[in-house]
Amino acid sequence: MNDTMYETLANVLDTLPNGFPRTESAVEIKLLKKIFTPEQAELFCDMRLTFETAEEIAERTGRSLEGLEEMLISMGEDGQLFPLKLGETRFFKMLPWVFGIYEFQLHRIDREFAELVEEYGPVFARQFFDHRPQLMQVLPIEEKIVAEQEALPYEKVSTLIEHGQSFLVNECICKKEQILLGNPCGRSLEVCLAIAPVPGVFDEASTGRVLSRDEAYELLKKAEDEALVHMTSNIQNGHVYICNCCGCCCGVLRSINEYGIPASDVINAHYFAEIDPDLCTGCGICADERCQVGAIEEDDVYRIVKDRCIGCGLCISTCPVEAIRLVHKGNEKLEEPPLTEDAWFEEKGRQRGVDFTDYK
């Protein structure tokens, strides 16, 4: 009975646009057993990707309302659902595996969980990145965008921060996973920034630390100093996070570095870097200390491997002779992100050929 419920849950997650591929070793079932009880798995399968109250869920599914909200709250606290409280009303929706359940296991992750995720990661990545749209887009270091290349709003860190009203910083689960596996990278752990358009949203958050807008900017500047790539969801409107990622820990960037998946399939990048060979002195700072995806190679001087470059701008900010610049790809080569998260789900589902109508 229990295994059957977890098989059902795995199939539901794989029906969602983000996917949850099956493996011969059934490591994905071990992960689900680590996260969900059978009762929680059963309730998850009754949820949708849109927010509902406990009363609405009970009416739609025929479940008893008694104890339902308490169970939903508990699952929200355990990172199995996405909870939202507006005033005195609570709303809940299901989460895909990534971006979703995995990231919200931050306060529950242990060595066993890290090992299971490490085993499952390459399988998940190869299915996920085989279809557009990409999960995330790069937000380049803003001051490195020259005036004649005016960035679109969704390409700018400042747009996301200025539109936000609440900010919360959390530890990075990817870095925490690697620490548990004995592979710490030495960079700051507390670098994942959540953003909300409503004041006070994070005041009762069970994890993380509430920041002011100025503190959010300071966090991003520190991330740039540590050569961390700013990334956010690959949509035009409704961004709720900025991840600050390194190529040795981040599951997304590791898909480029370790799994051999083309950078353009993994990340939506709107810029690429360009090195002026006449100015480059060959110091190697850009390649050795800054680039997170191995996109800079040494020739007589250094050059950008354009197909690997994700246009983050990290190489530019520490070039001692200002030999590097960011170049916008241009509208003809730009992959315009879907307008909203719902539009992203629709396109990802269409590309994968899955019908997730029951979960909308």
KEKE-3310 file (N, C-alpha, C; in steps of 0.2 Angstrom, whole numbers, plus 5000, padded with zeros to 4 digits):
npx = (5004:5009:5021:5014:5007:5018:5023:5012:5013:5026:5023:5013:5021:5029:5021:5018:5024:5038:5043:5049:5058:5059:5069:5080:5085:5076:5079:5072:5060:5065:5069:5056:5050:5058:5054:5040:5026:5015:5002:5003:5008:4997:4988:4995:4994:4981:4982:4984:4992:4989:4984:4974:4961:4959:4946:4941:4949:4944:4930:4932:4938:4931:4936:4936:4934:4939:4953:4960:4966:4976:4984:4989:4995:5006:5012:5016:5026:5035:5040:5033:5023:5017:5014:5004:5000:4988:4982:4971:4968:4973:4982:4986:4997:5002:5019:5032:5045:5058:5059:5056:5050:5062:5071:5065:5067:5077:5078:5077:5087:5099:5113:5110:5099:5106:5115:5106:5100:5111:5114:5102:5102:5109:5101:5088:5092:5095:5083:5075:5082:5081:5071:5064:5055:5070:5075:5080:5086:5100:5105:5114:5129:5124:5130:5139:5133:5133:5128:5122:5117:5103:5096:5082:5068:5066:5079:5087:5094:5091:5078:5070:5073:5068:5055:5051:5044:5046:5059:5070:5083:5091:5100:5109:5103:5110:5124:5124:5121:5132:5141:5137:5141:5154:5161:5164:5163:5168:5163:5151:5137:5124:5115:5104:5091:5075:5060:5046:5031:5023:5022:5029:5028:5037:5038:5034:5042:5049:5062:5078:5082:5075:5077:5081:5078:5090:5099:5097:5102:5116:5119:5118:5129:5140:5139:5143:5156:5161:5161:5149:5135:5121:5105:5088:5071:5065:5056:5046:5038:5034:5044:5051:5063:5081:5094:5111:5125:5137:5148:5152:5144:5130:5116:5110:5121:5130:5125:5130:5144:5147:5138:5138:5129:5123:5126:5116:5105:5103:5103:5095:5102:5105:5116:5133:5150:5165:5182:5194:5208:5219:5220:5220:5231:5234:5233:5224:5215:5201:5198:5203:5198:5185:5175:5162:5158:5168:5170:5180:5195:5213:5223:5234:5232:5218:5202:5184:5173:5161:5149:5148:5147:5138:5135:5136:5144:5154:5167:5171:5171:5182:5193:5209:5213:5202:5198:5187:5170:5152:5141:5125:5114:5105:5089:5086:5092:5089:5081:5066:5059:5045:5029:5024:5024:5014:5013:5025:5024:5014:5021:5032:5026:5020:5031:5036:5026:5016:5001:4994:4982:4974:4980:4980)
npy = (4994:5006:5008:5009:5021:5030:5027:5032:5046:5049:5048:5058:5069:5068:5070:5084:5099:5101:5089:5072:5061:5043:5030:5016:5011:5016:5027:5039:5036:5032:5045:5052:5044:5048:5061:5062:5056:5042:5047:5061:5060:5056:5066:5077:5073:5076:5090:5106:5116:5129:5142:5137:5137:5128:5125:5126:5115:5104:5104:5102:5090:5081:5078:5077:5092:5093:5094:5096:5109:5110:5099:5103:5115:5110:5102:5112:5118:5108:5109:5103:5108:5124:5137:5151:5165:5177:5190:5184:5172:5157:5150:5137:5127:5114:5109:5108:5096:5102:5119:5119:5107:5101:5112:5117:5109:5113:5115:5102:5093:5080:5070:5057:5061:5071:5062:5054:5064:5068:5056:5056:5068:5069:5061:5068:5080:5078:5074:5086:5097:5094:5100:5116:5129:5136:5133:5144:5161:5172:5186:5199:5207:5223:5236:5233:5233:5242:5259:5260:5248:5245:5237:5225:5225:5213:5208:5214:5216:5227:5230:5219:5220:5233:5232:5223:5221:5214:5205:5190:5181:5165:5150:5142:5128:5119:5122:5118:5104:5100:5102:5093:5082:5082:5091:5106:5123:5134:5147:5160:5154:5158:5164:5164:5173:5178:5186:5196:5204:5210:5219:5212:5199:5189:5189:5179:5169:5152:5149:5157:5174:5190:5204:5221:5232:5239:5230:5219:5223:5224:5211:5205:5212:5207:5194:5195:5199:5187:5180:5174:5169:5178:5173:5170:5166:5160:5170:5184:5192:5193:5188:5179:5176:5177:5168:5165:5159:5146:5137:5125:5119:5122:5115:5118:5125:5115:5106:5110:5110:5097:5087:5089:5096:5107:5124:5133:5126:5125:5137:5153:5165:5182:5190:5190:5188:5197:5197:5209:5206:5214:5221:5213:5206:5194:5189:5180:5180:5181:5169:5159:5163:5169:5165:5154:5143:5138:5145:5153:5152:5149:5156:5163:5175:5177:5170:5171:5157:5156:5148:5143:5153:5162:5175:5183:5193:5192:5191:5203:5212:5212:5213:5219:5228:5231:5224:5217:5215:5216:5210:5212:5199:5203:5206:5196:5185:5183:5173:5175:5176:5167:5175:5174:5163:5154:5154:5149:5136:5131:5131:5123:5111:5109:5107:5095:5087:5083:5081:5091:5095:5091:5096:5110)
npz = (5000:5005:4996:4984:4985:4985:4972:4965:4968:4963:4949:4948:4950:4939:4929:4930:4923:4926:4928:4934:4933:4931:4938:4936:4948:4957:4965:4966:4972:4985:4989:4990:5000:5010:5012:5012:5022:5019:5020:5019:5006:4999:5001:4994:4981:4978:4977:4968:4956:4958:4970:4984:4997:5012:5014:5000:4995:5001:4997:4983:4983:4991:5003:5021:5030:5043:5052:5041:5037:5047:5043:5031:5034:5041:5031:5023:5032:5031:5019:5008:5002:4995:5005:5009:5018:5019:5028:5038:5031:5024:5011:4999:4988:4977:4974:4961:4959:4957:4952:4969:4979:4982:4985:4996:5006:5015:5029:5033:5027:5027:5029:5022:5014:5006:4999:4992:4983:4976:4969:4961:4954:4941:4932:4934:4929:4915:4909:4912:4907:4893:4887:4882:4891:4898:4916:4923:4922:4918:4928:4924:4931:4935:4933:4923:4912:4897:4893:4880:4878:4883:4896:4897:4908:4915:4915:4924:4940:4948:4945:4950:4964:4967:4964:4974:4991:5002:5009:5011:5017:5014:5018:5006:4998:4989:4992:5005:5004:4997:5007:5017:5010:5011:5003:5003:4997:5002:5000:5004:5013:5016:5005:4997:4990:4994:4987:4989:4984:4993:5009:5024:5022:5026:5039:5048:5045:5046:5043:5038:5036:5039:5028:5024:5010:5007:5013:5005:4993:4998:5000:4987:4982:4989:4985:4972:4974:4978:4967:4963:4953:4948:4947:4942:4941:4925:4918:4914:4922:4940:4948:4962:4968:4970:4966:4971:4964:4963:4952:4957:4966:4964:4957:4945:4937:4938:4929:4917:4919:4924:4919:4906:4898:4886:4888:4884:4884:4897:4904:4902:4894:4891:4887:4882:4886:4880:4875:4873:4863:4861:4872:4883:4895:4899:4912:4919:4929:4926:4921:4930:4943:4942:4932:4932:4924:4915:4904:4898:4890:4888:4876:4865:4872:4883:4879:4876:4876:4867:4866:4879:4888:4900:4901:4914:4919:4928:4926:4921:4931:4938:4930:4927:4917:4910:4899:4895:4890:4891:4880:4872:4866:4856:4848:4839:4842:4855:4868:4872:4888:4895:4900:4913:4928:4926:4912:4909:4914:4906:4893:4896:4899:4886:4878:4884:4882:4891:4899:4911:4915:4926:4937:4937)
capx = (5000:5014:5025:5009:5006:5024:5023:5007:5016:5031:5019:5010:5027:5032:5016:5019:5029:5045:5045:5052:5060:5060:5076:5081:5087:5071:5081:5067:5055:5068:5068:5049:5049:5062:5051:5033:5022:5010:4996:5005:5009:4990:4985:4999:4991:4975:4983:4984:4997:4986:4982:4967:4960:4957:4939:4941:4952:4939:4924:4934:4940:4927:4939:4934:4938:4941:4960:4964:4970:4982:4989:4991:5000:5012:5016:5019:5032:5040:5042:5030:5018:5019:5009:5003:4995:4986:4978:4969:4967:4979:4981:4991:4997:5007:5026:5036:5051:5062:5060:5050:5051:5069:5074:5061:5070:5083:5079:5077:5092:5104:5118:5106:5095:5111:5117:5100:5099:5117:5112:5096:5103:5110:5095:5083:5094:5095:5076:5073:5085:5080:5066:5063:5060:5075:5072:5082:5089:5105:5105:5121:5131:5121:5134:5143:5129:5134:5122:5119:5113:5098:5093:5075:5066:5067:5086:5090:5093:5087:5070:5067:5073:5064:5048:5050:5042:5049:5065:5072:5089:5091:5105:5109:5103:5115:5130:5123:5121:5139:5145:5136:5145:5162:5164:5162:5167:5171:5160:5146:5131:5118:5115:5098:5086:5067:5057:5039:5028:5019:5026:5028:5026:5042:5039:5033:5046:5052:5069:5080:5083:5072:5082:5078:5080:5097:5103:5097:5108:5122:5119:5120:5136:5144:5139:5147:5163:5163:5160:5143:5131:5114:5100:5081:5066:5065:5050:5046:5035:5032:5050:5051:5069:5087:5099:5118:5127:5144:5148:5154:5138:5124:5113:5109:5127:5134:5123:5134:5151:5148:5134:5140:5123:5125:5124:5110:5099:5102:5102:5093:5107:5104:5122:5139:5156:5169:5188:5198:5214:5224:5220:5221:5238:5235:5234:5221:5210:5194:5197:5204:5195:5178:5170:5159:5156:5173:5169:5186:5201:5219:5226:5240:5229:5212:5196:5178:5170:5154:5144:5148:5146:5131:5133:5135:5148:5158:5174:5172:5172:5189:5198:5213:5215:5196:5198:5181:5164:5146:5137:5119:5114:5101:5083:5085:5095:5086:5075:5061:5056:5037:5027:5023:5025:5009:5014:5031:5022:5011:5026:5036:5021:5019:5037:5037:5021:5012:4994:4994:4976:4971:4983:4980)
capy = (5000:5012:5009:5011:5028:5034:5027:5037:5052:5050:5048:5064:5074:5067:5073:5091:5101:5101:5082:5069:5055:5037:5027:5008:5010:5019:5032:5044:5033:5033:5052:5053:5041:5052:5068:5062:5050:5040:5051:5067:5059:5055:5073:5080:5071:5080:5097:5109:5121:5136:5142:5136:5137:5121:5124:5124:5109:5099:5104:5100:5083:5077:5077:5080:5098:5092:5093:5097:5114:5108:5095:5108:5119:5105:5100:5119:5119:5103:5111:5098:5112:5131:5140:5158:5168:5184:5192:5178:5167:5153:5147:5131:5124:5109:5111:5103:5094:5108:5123:5118:5103:5100:5118:5119:5104:5116:5113:5095:5090:5077:5066:5053:5065:5073:5057:5052:5069:5067:5051:5057:5074:5069:5059:5073:5086:5076:5075:5093:5102:5092:5104:5123:5134:5134:5135:5151:5166:5175:5193:5201:5213:5228:5241:5231:5234:5249:5263:5259:5241:5246:5230:5225:5225:5206:5207:5219:5215:5232:5230:5214:5223:5239:5230:5219:5224:5210:5201:5185:5177:5159:5146:5139:5120:5116:5122:5114:5097:5098:5102:5087:5077:5083:5095:5113:5127:5140:5153:5161:5149:5162:5168:5164:5179:5177:5192:5196:5211:5212:5220:5208:5192:5184:5191:5173:5163:5148:5149:5163:5181:5196:5209:5227:5233:5240:5224:5215:5225:5223:5204:5204:5215:5202:5188:5197:5199:5180:5177:5170:5171:5180:5169:5170:5162:5162:5173:5191:5195:5189:5184:5178:5174:5178:5163:5167:5152:5144:5131:5118:5117:5124:5110:5120:5126:5108:5102:5112:5108:5090:5083:5090:5098:5113:5130:5137:5122:5125:5144:5158:5171:5188:5193:5186:5192:5198:5200:5212:5203:5219:5224:5207:5205:5186:5188:5174:5181:5180:5161:5155:5165:5172:5161:5148:5138:5136:5148:5157:5148:5153:5155:5168:5178:5173:5171:5168:5152:5159:5143:5141:5159:5164:5182:5185:5199:5191:5191:5210:5217:5211:5213:5225:5232:5233:5221:5213:5219:5212:5211:5209:5195:5206:5203:5190:5179:5183:5169:5179:5172:5167:5181:5172:5156:5150:5153:5144:5129:5129:5130:5117:5105:5107:5104:5089:5083:5080:5084:5092:5098:5090:5100:5117)
capz = (5000:5005:4990:4979:4986:4983:4965:4962:4969:4958:4943:4948:4949:4933:4925:4931:4918:4928:4928:4940:4929:4935:4937:4938:4955:4961:4970:4967:4977:4991:4991:4992:5007:5015:5013:5014:5024:5015:5021:5015:4998:4996:5000:4989:4974:4977:4976:4962:4955:4960:4977:4986:5004:5015:5012:4993:4993:5004:4993:4977:4983:4995:5009:5027:5032:5050:5053:5034:5037:5051:5040:5025:5037:5043:5025:5021:5036:5029:5012:5004:4999:4996:5009:5009:5022:5018:5033:5042:5027:5022:5004:4998:4982:4976:4971:4957:4962:4956:4958:4973:4985:4984:4988:5003:5011:5018:5036:5035:5024:5031:5024:5018:5009:5001:4995:4987:4978:4972:4964:4957:4950:4934:4929:4933:4924:4908:4907:4913:4902:4886:4884:4884:4892:4904:4922:4926:4918:4922:4929:4924:4935:4931:4931:4918:4905:4895:4892:4873:4878:4889:4898:4898:4915:4918:4914:4929:4947:4952:4944:4955:4971:4968:4964:4980:4997:5008:5007:5016:5014:5017:5016:4999:4999:4985:4996:5011:5002:4996:5014:5020:5007:5012:4997:5004:4992:5005:4999:5009:5013:5017:4999:4993:4992:4992:4986:4989:4982:4999:5015:5030:5020:5029:5046:5052:5042:5050:5042:5035:5040:5035:5026:5021:5003:5007:5015:5000:4989:5000:4999:4980:4981:4992:4981:4966:4976:4979:4961:4963:4948:4950:4943:4944:4937:4918:4917:4913:4928:4945:4951:4969:4971:4966:4968:4969:4962:4960:4947:4960:4971:4961:4953:4938:4934:4938:4923:4912:4921:4926:4916:4899:4895:4883:4892:4881:4886:4905:4907:4897:4895:4887:4886:4882:4887:4874:4877:4868:4863:4861:4879:4888:4897:4901:4920:4920:4934:4924:4920:4936:4949:4942:4928:4935:4919:4911:4897:4896:4888:4886:4869:4866:4877:4885:4874:4878:4873:4867:4868:4886:4892:4902:4902:4921:4920:4934:4923:4919:4937:4941:4925:4929:4912:4907:4892:4894:4890:4890:4873:4872:4860:4851:4848:4834:4846:4862:4869:4877:4894:4896:4903:4920:4930:4923:4905:4909:4915:4900:4888:4897:4898:4879:4875:4886:4879:4896:4900:4918:4916:4932:4942:4936)
cpx = (5004:5018:5020:5008:5012:5025:5018:5010:5021:5028:5016:5016:5029:5027:5016:5024:5036:5048:5048:5053:5061:5067:5075:5082:5081:5073:5076:5062:5058:5068:5061:5048:5053:5058:5044:5031:5017:5004:4997:5006:5002:4987:4989:4996:4984:4975:4983:4990:4995:4984:4975:4967:4959:4950:4938:4943:4947:4933:4926:4935:4936:4930:4936:4938:4941:4949:4964:4968:4977:4987:4992:4997:5007:5016:5019:5026:5037:5042:5039:5025:5020:5013:5009:4998:4994:4980:4977:4968:4973:4977:4987:4991:5003:5014:5028:5042:5057:5059:5055:5052:5058:5072:5071:5063:5076:5084:5078:5082:5097:5108:5115:5103:5100:5113:5112:5100:5105:5116:5107:5098:5104:5104:5090:5085:5094:5088:5074:5076:5085:5075:5066:5057:5065:5072:5074:5085:5094:5103:5112:5122:5129:5125:5139:5139:5130:5128:5118:5116:5108:5095:5085:5074:5068:5075:5090:5089:5089:5080:5067:5067:5069:5057:5046:5048:5044:5054:5068:5078:5089:5098:5104:5109:5108:5122:5129:5123:5128:5143:5144:5139:5152:5165:5162:5166:5170:5168:5154:5140:5125:5117:5109:5092:5079:5065:5050:5036:5024:5023:5024:5027:5031:5042:5038:5037:5049:5060:5071:5080:5080:5077:5078:5080:5087:5101:5102:5102:5115:5124:5122:5127:5141:5145:5143:5154:5166:5162:5155:5138:5124:5110:5093:5077:5066:5058:5051:5043:5034:5038:5049:5058:5075:5092:5106:5122:5134:5143:5150:5149:5132:5122:5112:5116:5131:5131:5127:5141:5152:5144:5135:5134:5125:5122:5118:5104:5098:5100:5100:5098:5106:5110:5127:5145:5161:5176:5192:5205:5220:5225:5222:5229:5239:5235:5230:5216:5203:5193:5198:5200:5187:5173:5168:5157:5161:5172:5175:5192:5207:5222:5233:5238:5223:5206:5190:5175:5163:5148:5143:5146:5139:5130:5132:5138:5153:5166:5176:5174:5178:5195:5202:5214:5208:5196:5192:5175:5158:5143:5130:5118:5110:5094:5082:5088:5092:5080:5071:5058:5048:5035:5027:5024:5020:5010:5020:5029:5018:5016:5030:5032:5020:5025:5038:5032:5017:5006:4993:4987:4973:4974:4984:4975)
cpy = (5006:5013:5011:5018:5032:5033:5032:5044:5054:5051:5055:5070:5074:5070:5081:5093:5100:5094:5079:5062:5049:5034:5019:5007:5012:5023:5037:5042:5034:5040:5054:5050:5045:5059:5067:5055:5048:5045:5058:5066:5059:5062:5077:5079:5074:5087:5099:5114:5128:5136:5141:5136:5130:5120:5122:5117:5103:5099:5101:5092:5078:5075:5080:5086:5097:5090:5094:5103:5113:5104:5099:5112:5116:5104:5107:5120:5114:5104:5106:5102:5119:5134:5148:5160:5175:5186:5186:5171:5164:5150:5142:5129:5119:5112:5106:5101:5099:5113:5122:5113:5102:5106:5119:5113:5107:5114:5106:5090:5087:5073:5061:5056:5068:5068:5054:5057:5069:5062:5052:5063:5073:5066:5064:5078:5084:5076:5082:5097:5100:5096:5111:5124:5132:5136:5142:5155:5170:5183:5195:5206:5219:5234:5240:5231:5241:5252:5261:5252:5241:5239:5231:5224:5218:5204:5210:5217:5220:5232:5225:5217:5229:5237:5226:5224:5220:5206:5196:5182:5171:5156:5143:5131:5117:5116:5118:5106:5095:5098:5096:5081:5077:5087:5103:5117:5133:5147:5154:5156:5153:5167:5168:5169:5178:5184:5192:5203:5214:5213:5214:5201:5187:5185:5184:5167:5159:5147:5155:5169:5186:5201:5215:5227:5234:5234:5219:5217:5224:5215:5202:5207:5210:5196:5189:5197:5192:5176:5172:5173:5173:5177:5170:5166:5165:5164:5180:5195:5190:5185:5185:5176:5177:5173:5166:5161:5151:5138:5125:5115:5117:5118:5112:5121:5119:5104:5104:5109:5101:5085:5084:5093:5105:5119:5133:5133:5123:5132:5148:5164:5176:5191:5188:5191:5192:5201:5203:5210:5208:5222:5219:5206:5198:5185:5182:5174:5179:5172:5157:5157:5167:5168:5155:5142:5136:5139:5153:5152:5152:5151:5159:5173:5174:5175:5168:5162:5153:5154:5141:5147:5160:5171:5185:5191:5198:5192:5199:5214:5217:5211:5220:5230:5233:5230:5217:5217:5214:5215:5208:5205:5198:5202:5197:5184:5178:5178:5172:5174:5172:5173:5180:5165:5152:5148:5149:5137:5127:5127:5124:5111:5103:5104:5097:5084:5079:5084:5085:5096:5097:5093:5107:5121)
cpz = (5000:4999:4984:4979:4983:4975:4962:4963:4964:4951:4942:4947:4942:4927:4925:4925:4919:4927:4934:4937:4934:4933:4939:4945:4960:4967:4971:4972:4984:4994:4993:4999:5012:5017:5015:5018:5019:5015:5018:5008:4995:4996:4995:4982:4973:4977:4969:4962:4957:4967:4979:4994:5006:5013:5005:4991:4996:5000:4986:4977:4987:5001:5015:5028:5039:5050:5046:5034:5041:5047:5034:5028:5039:5037:5022:5025:5034:5022:5007:4999:4999:4999:5008:5014:5021:5023:5038:5038:5024:5015:5004:4991:4982:4973:4967:4961:4962:4951:4963:4979:4987:4988:4995:5008:5015:5025:5038:5031:5029:5026:5019:5012:5003:4996:4990:4981:4973:4967:4959:4952:4943:4930:4928:4928:4917:4905:4907:4908:4895:4883:4886:4887:4898:4910:4925:4920:4922:4922:4929:4929:4932:4929:4925:4911:4903:4893:4885:4873:4884:4890:4899:4905:4918:4918:4920:4936:4950:4951:4949:4962:4972:4968:4971:4986:5003:5005:5013:5013:5018:5015:5009:5000:4995:4989:5002:5009:5001:5003:5017:5017:5007:5006:4998:4999:4995:5004:5004:5008:5013:5011:4995:4995:4989:4992:4986:4988:4988:5005:5020:5028:5024:5036:5051:5049:5047:5049:5039:5040:5036:5034:5024:5014:5003:5008:5009:4994:4991:5000:4992:4979:4984:4988:4975:4968:4977:4973:4960:4957:4950:4945:4946:4939:4930:4915:4916:4919:4934:4949:4959:4972:4966:4969:4966:4969:4960:4956:4951:4964:4967:4956:4946:4934:4933:4932:4917:4913:4921:4921:4908:4895:4892:4887:4890:4883:4894:4907:4901:4898:4889:4884:4885:4883:4881:4877:4871:4868:4863:4868:4884:4889:4899:4908:4922:4926:4932:4923:4926:4942:4948:4938:4931:4930:4914:4904:4895:4895:4886:4879:4870:4872:4879:4880:4877:4873:4873:4869:4875:4890:4893:4903:4909:4922:4925:4932:4922:4925:4940:4936:4926:4924:4908:4900:4891:4894:4889:4883:4873:4865:4855:4850:4844:4837:4853:4863:4875:4882:4893:4901:4911:4921:4926:4916:4904:4910:4909:4894:4889:4897:4891:4876:4877:4884:4885:4897:4908:4919:4923:4938:4941:4941)
residu = (MET:ASN:ASP:THR:MET:TYR:GLU:THR:LEU:ALA:ASN:VAL:LEU:ASP:THR:LEU:PRO:ASN:GLY:PHE:PRO:ARG:THR:GLU:SER:ALA:VAL:GLU:ILE:LYS:LEU:LEU:LYS:LYS:ILE:PHE:THR:PRO:GLU:GLN:ALA:GLU:LEU:PHE:CYS:ASP:MET:ARG:LEU:THR:PHE:GLU:THR:ALA:GLU:GLU:ILE:ALA:GLU:ARG:THR:GLY:ARG:SER:LEU:GLU:GLY:LEU:GLU:GLU:MET:LEU:ILE:SER:MET:GLY:GLU:ASP:GLY:GLN:LEU:PHE:PRO:LEU:LYS:LEU:GLY:GLU:THR:ARG:PHE:PHE:LYS:MET:LEU:PRO:TRP:VAL:PHE:GLY:ILE:TYR:GLU:PHE:GLN:LEU:HIS:ARG:ILE:ASP:ARG:GLU:PHE:ALA:GLU:LEU:VAL:GLU:GLU:TYR:GLY:PRO:VAL:PHE:ALA:ARG:GLN:PHE:PHE:ASP:HIS:ARG:PRO:GLN:LEU:MET:GLN:VAL:LEU:PRO:ILE:GLU:GLU:LYS:ILE:VAL:ALA:GLU:GLN:GLU:ALA:LEU:PRO:TYR:GLU:LYS:VAL:SER:THR:LEU:ILE:GLU:HIS:GLY:GLN:SER:PHE:LEU:VAL:ASN:GLU:CYS:ILE:CYS:LYS:LYS:GLU:GLN:ILE:LEU:LEU:GLY:ASN:PRO:CYS:GLY:ARG:SER:LEU:GLU:VAL:CYS:LEU:ALA:ILE:ALA:PRO:VAL:PRO:GLY:VAL:PHE:ASP:GLU:ALA:SER:THR:GLY:ARG:VAL:LEU:SER:ARG:ASP:GLU:ALA:TYR:GLU:LEU:LEU:LYS:LYS:ALA:GLU:ASP:GLU:ALA:LEU:VAL:HIS:MET:THR:SER:ASN:ILE:GLN:ASN:GLY:HIS:VAL:TYR:ILE:CYS:ASN:CYS:CYS:GLY:CYS:CYS:CYS:GLY:VAL:LEU:ARG:SER:ILE:ASN:GLU:TYR:GLY:ILE:PRO:ALA:SER:ASP:VAL:ILE:ASN:ALA:HIS:TYR:PHE:ALA:GLU:ILE:ASP:PRO:ASP:LEU:CYS:THR:GLY:CYS:GLY:ILE:CYS:ALA:ASP:GLU:ARG:CYS:GLN:VAL:GLY:ALA:ILE:GLU:GLU:ASP:ASP:VAL:TYR:ARG:ILE:VAL:LYS:ASP:ARG:CYS:ILE:GLY:CYS:GLY:LEU:CYS:ILE:SER:THR:CYS:PRO:VAL:GLU:ALA:ILE:ARG:LEU:VAL:HIS:LYS:GLY:ASN:GLU:LYS:LEU:GLU:GLU:PRO:PRO:LEU:THR:GLU:ASP:ALA:TRP:PHE:GLU:GLU:LYS:GLY:ARG:GLN:ARG:GLY:VAL:ASP:PHE:THR:ASP:TYR:LYS)
# end
